[in-house]
């Protein structure tokens, strides 16, 4: 069995699909397909960015996914906090955070 495609390969594929939309004659169908592909591209790019950020923080992104699905509420809460921090959000109030600060400027909670 061959290796699975990477996120970067998926993004390139979706960009090619977006270019192919120009061949759709019906304007409404073309726009609908373009919106679908653009949404997929944005989600793929966001996923790739978060995956890289979590890896930089020394976290295994796949372990976080497992923790989110865990029946242990404490593990799921920790995973949600790590995801929020990697996304530049306060895990307590959801506000944007400056990566240079170890506390949230909105709610004042410290982030580890």
N, C-alpha and C positions, 0 to 999 in steps of 0.2 A: 504494500500500500504506500502511496506517495504521501509526502507531508501535506498538511493542511495549508491553505493559502493564508498569508499574513494580512493584517489590517491594511498595510500600505498597498498590497496587491488588490484588496477589495476596493480601496479608495480609487486606485487607477482604473479599475474595471467600471466603477460607477461614473467616473469622469468620461470614459468612453461611451457609456450608455447615455449620458447627458448630451454628448455631441451627436449621438445617433437620433436623439429626439427631433432634431431639425428636419428629419425626413418624414415626420408624422404630419400628414396633410391637414387634418382637422385641428383647428386652433385650440379648441377646448381640451381635446384629448392630449395635444402636445403640452399645453400648460399643466394639465393634471399630472402627466408623467414627469415633467420637469420638477414640479413641486415634490413629488414622491422621491425622486432621485436626490434632489437638493437636501431634503430632510434626512435621508439616509447618509449622505455625505457628512452633514453636520454632526450627526450622532456618532459616526465612525471616527471623525476627527476628535470629538470630545472624549470618546472612549480611549483613543490612542494617547491623548494628552494626559488623562487621568492615570492611565496605566503607567506611563513614564514617571509622573509625579509620585505615585505610590512607590514605585521602584526606587526612586531617588531617596525617599524617606526610609528606605530599608524594609519596606513591607512587601510581602508577596501578594500581589493582587488576587491571585486565585484562592489563597487562603482566606482573604477577606470575603470573597464571594461565598465560600463555604461557611464562614462564620455568620454571614447574613441569613443563610438558610438554616442555621443551627437552631434547635429548640431551646438552647440556653440563651435566655434574654440578655445576660451580661455580655456574652461573646458578640451578639448582634449589635448591642449598643456601642461596644468598643469599635467594631467594624464601621458603623455609621459615623463615628467620630473621626476615624482615620480618613474615610472618604471625604468628609466635609473639609478637613484640614488640607487634604491634597487638592481640593477644588478651590482653595482660598476662601473658604467660608467658616464662620464660627460654628462649632458643633453645638453650641448652646442656644444661640439666637438666630443663626442663619445669615448674619450680616457679612459683608465682604471684610476680609482681614488683610492687613499689610503683612507680607511674609517676614518682615524684619522684626515684628513685634511678637512677644510671647503672651500677649493678652488681647482681648477683643476691645477695640475702642468704643464699640456701641454698648455692650453690656458689662464690660470690665472683667469678665471671667478669664482666668488664666488657662492657656492651652499648652499641654505638654508636648 
